[in-house]
Amino acid sequence: MTAYQPPGEPGAATGPAHGPGPRYDAVVLAGGAARRLGGTDKPGVRVGGRPLLDRVLAACAT
């Protein structure tokens, strides 16, 4: 999979909050019935001591 390149000059999507390099946006879809997890709150499932949603959001921030 390759990174999304917005229209314009390659690598031109920079911003003060992101420093040099490409800027990305993210949509996190979290939810559903979780039937295979016994109805557990999927975003709240702890992985390595942290809720899954927190881990995903932290990964998106970088």
Rosetta constraint file for C-alpha pairs under 8 A:
AtomPair CA 4 CA 24 HARMONIC 7.98 0.50
AtomPair CA 5 CA 10 HARMONIC 6.78 0.50
AtomPair CA 5 CA 11 HARMONIC 7.45 0.50
AtomPair CA 6 CA 10 HARMONIC 7.85 0.50
AtomPair CA 6 CA 13 HARMONIC 7.06 0.50
AtomPair CA 8 CA 12 HARMONIC 6.98 0.50
AtomPair CA 11 CA 21 HARMONIC 6.03 0.50
AtomPair CA 11 CA 22 HARMONIC 5.43 0.50
AtomPair CA 12 CA 21 HARMONIC 7.47 0.50
AtomPair CA 12 CA 22 HARMONIC 6.88 0.50
AtomPair CA 13 CA 21 HARMONIC 7.03 0.50
AtomPair CA 13 CA 22 HARMONIC 5.10 0.50
AtomPair CA 13 CA 23 HARMONIC 5.54 0.50
AtomPair CA 14 CA 18 HARMONIC 6.52 0.50
AtomPair CA 14 CA 19 HARMONIC 6.47 0.50
AtomPair CA 14 CA 20 HARMONIC 5.77 0.50
AtomPair CA 14 CA 21 HARMONIC 5.67 0.50
AtomPair CA 14 CA 22 HARMONIC 5.47 0.50
AtomPair CA 14 CA 23 HARMONIC 5.52 0.50
AtomPair CA 15 CA 19 HARMONIC 5.95 0.50
AtomPair CA 15 CA 20 HARMONIC 7.33 0.50
AtomPair CA 15 CA 23 HARMONIC 6.96 0.50
AtomPair CA 18 CA 23 HARMONIC 6.49 0.50
AtomPair CA 26 CA 60 HARMONIC 6.68 0.50
AtomPair CA 28 CA 56 HARMONIC 7.87 0.50
AtomPair CA 28 CA 57 HARMONIC 7.95 0.50
AtomPair CA 30 CA 42 HARMONIC 7.20 0.50
AtomPair CA 30 CA 43 HARMONIC 6.03 0.50
AtomPair CA 30 CA 53 HARMONIC 7.66 0.50
AtomPair CA 31 CA 41 HARMONIC 7.43 0.50
AtomPair CA 31 CA 42 HARMONIC 6.36 0.50
AtomPair CA 31 CA 43 HARMONIC 6.85 0.50
AtomPair CA 32 CA 42 HARMONIC 7.96 0.50
AtomPair CA 33 CA 39 HARMONIC 6.02 0.50
AtomPair CA 34 CA 38 HARMONIC 6.33 0.50
AtomPair CA 34 CA 39 HARMONIC 4.73 0.50
AtomPair CA 34 CA 40 HARMONIC 6.05 0.50
AtomPair CA 34 CA 41 HARMONIC 7.24 0.50
AtomPair CA 34 CA 42 HARMONIC 6.69 0.50
AtomPair CA 35 CA 39 HARMONIC 5.21 0.50
AtomPair CA 35 CA 40 HARMONIC 7.99 0.50
AtomPair CA 37 CA 42 HARMONIC 7.93 0.50
AtomPair CA 40 CA 45 HARMONIC 7.47 0.50
AtomPair CA 41 CA 45 HARMONIC 6.43 0.50
AtomPair CA 42 CA 52 HARMONIC 7.41 0.50
AtomPair CA 43 CA 51 HARMONIC 6.52 0.50
AtomPair CA 43 CA 52 HARMONIC 5.27 0.50
AtomPair CA 43 CA 53 HARMONIC 4.71 0.50
AtomPair CA 44 CA 51 HARMONIC 4.83 0.50
AtomPair CA 44 CA 52 HARMONIC 5.90 0.50
AtomPair CA 44 CA 53 HARMONIC 6.51 0.50
AtomPair CA 45 CA 50 HARMONIC 7.98 0.50
AtomPair CA 45 CA 51 HARMONIC 5.33 0.50
AtomPair CA 45 CA 52 HARMONIC 5.58 0.50
AtomPair CA 46 CA 50 HARMONIC 4.97 0.50
AtomPair CA 46 CA 51 HARMONIC 4.25 0.50
AtomPair CA 46 CA 52 HARMONIC 5.75 0.50
AtomPair CA 47 CA 51 HARMONIC 6.16 0.50
AtomPair CA 47 CA 52 HARMONIC 5.96 0.50
AtomPair CA 50 CA 54 HARMONIC 6.70 0.50
AtomPair CA 50 CA 55 HARMONIC 6.75 0.50
AtomPair CA 51 CA 55 HARMONIC 6.55 0.50
AtomPair CA 52 CA 56 HARMONIC 6.32 0.50
AtomPair CA 53 CA 57 HARMONIC 6.15 0.50
AtomPair CA 54 CA 58 HARMONIC 6.08 0.50
AtomPair CA 55 CA 59 HARMONIC 6.23 0.50
AtomPair CA 56 CA 60 HARMONIC 6.27 0.50
AtomPair CA 57 CA 61 HARMONIC 6.23 0.50
AtomPair CA 58 CA 62 HARMONIC 6.80 0.50
